[in-house]
Amino acid sequence: MDSTTASSRQRRKEARPAELAAAAETLAADDEAGAADDTSVVPLEPRLRAAMDYVSRRYKVSSEAVQPIFATAQVVGRELHVDPLLIIAVIGVESSFNPFSQSGFGAQGLMQVVPRFHQDKLPEEASFLDPVTNVQVGARVLKEYIHRHGGLEEGLQQFGGALNDAGRRYAGKVLAERQRLEQAVQRVRSA
């Protein structure tokens, strides 16, 4: 393992809540055994597992690739009291699960966080293009906007840079995606 990978893992370990400590210890043990995998395995709630299967099919990405994203959404969502499926819906709308996505405006990563506005939320030596970091920062920005604007739709409009859109199209797209995720979860529960 190179020193860049080791320092990246250490930064993510320090940035995670206590719930991820056991997974980080498992990862460290795997590293000592020579494992090359760079993802922590956090058990997903059944609701998020079902949503992950849906996302994997809809966006044509492997479940293994999105598992750390869902795990981060689960932990950060719980910590911030934000529905993890809302976080996942924002990711779907913003980047279609492309962690290297960048807009013409300079928004980066899964949740399309604009570095010049949110540099203060970035852990030291981390990158907005790191998927786990991007979801952690993006979820905090989302929570801040919902709180600042007094409601979910208004907060989503701010997050999407569309406060002046009277039709609230951005919020509608995110909420429709969250509804599709909920329907996928319900289909699994009914089966």
N, C-alpha and C positions, 0 to 999 in steps of 0.2 A: 504494500500500500504506500502511495506517495504521500509526502508531507502535506500537500494541498488538500487531498481527500481527508486526511486525519484532522487537519485544522477545521475543515468544513464540518465534519461530523461533530467535533467538539463544540463548535459554535451553535449548531442546531441542538445539541444535547443541553447546553446551558440555556437556550432560549425557550425550551419546552417547559410546560407545567409539570408538576410533580407526578401527574398521572402517567407521563411517558418515561419516567425514570427506569422502571423495570424493563421496558422495551429497549431503552438505551443500553442498559447493562447487558441484555441479551445480545445486542448488536456488538458491543465491545468484546464479549466472549467469542462471538462468531469471527470478529476481526483477528483475535489472537489465534484462532484455529485456522486462519487463512481464507476465510470467506470473502468473496469479492462483492457481495450484494451491499448496496448503499442505502437500503430502505429499512426503517424500523417497522416491525410488525406489531400493529396495535389491533386488538380484536375489535371488529366493527359491530355495532348494534345491528340486529336483524334488518331494521328499517334501512340502514345505510348500505348494508350488503345488497339488498334488493335494488336499491337505487344505483349502486355501483354496477351491477349486472346490466341494468338498463342503459347507463351511460356508456359502458363498454360497447354495447351493440349500436347505440345511436350515433356515437362519435367515432366508431371504429378505432378504439384504442384498447390495449390489453388491460385486463383487470389488474395485473401486476403493476402496470405503469400508473394507474390511478389510485391504487390502494393507499399510498402515503398521502395523497391529496385528500381522500375521504377521511383517513385517520386524523389528519390535521384539522379538517373541517369539524369533525366530531368533537375533538378536544377543545379547540378554540371556540366553537359554538357553545359548548357547555360552559366554558369559562366566561364568555361574554353575554350569555343568555340570548344568543342569536340562533335561529333554526339552522342546523347544518345543511338542510336541503336548500335553504335560501342562499347560502354561501355557494353551494354546488351549482345552483341555477345561475347565479351571477357568473361563475366560471364558464358555464356553457354558453351564455350569451356573449360574454366579453372575449373569450379566446378559443372557444370550441375545444378546450383542453390542450391547447398548444402552449407549453410552458415558455417558449421562446418568442411568443407573439409580441410585436411592438407596433403601436399605432403611429400615424403621422404626427400626432400631438406629443408623442414621447411616452405614452403609457406603456408599461411593460408587464410581461408575465401573464400568468393565469387569470388574475383578477384585474389586469390592466391598471396597475397602480402608477401614478405619475410621480416619478422620483423627486422632481423639484418641489413638489408640494408636501411630500411625506418622508423626506430624508430623516426627520427626527424620530420616526417610528421604526427605522431600520436598525436591527442589532449591529453592533460594531463588526466591521469586516464582512458583512453579509451582502448578498446581491438580491436585487428585486427579481432577477431571473431564476433564482433558486425557488423551485415550486413550493416547498414547505414554508420558506420565509415569505414568499409572495402571498400565500393564503393567510398566514398569520397577520401580516400587515394589512392586507386587503380587508379582512374581516374586521379589524379594528377601525379602519377608515369607514367601512359600512356602518358599524355600530355608532360611531361618532356622528355620521350624517343623519342617521335615523333619529338619534337623540336631539341633535341640533335643530332639525326641522320639524320635530314633533310628530312624526308618523312614518310608517313604512314606505308608502308611495313617494312622499316628498324626499325622504332619505335616499331612496333608489334613484330618483330623478337627479339629485345632486351627485350621487356616485357616478351616474352615466353622463354627467356634464350636460344635462338637459333640463335645468330648472325652468327655463322659459317655454318649454313645450306644454301648452295647455292641455293637449290630448294625452299627456303622460304615456307616450308610446314606449319609452324605455322601461318604465316600471311595469307596464303591461306585458312586455316581452319576458321580463324576469319572472313575473308572477305566473305567466302561462307555462314557462319552463318548470317552475316549482310544482305547479299543478300536474304536469306530465310525470314528474318524479314521484309525486304522491300517488298517482294512479298506478304507476309501475309497482310501487310498494303494496298497494291494495290488491293488485292482481296476484302477487306472490302470496299474500296472506290468505286470499280466498282459495288458492289452489290446494 
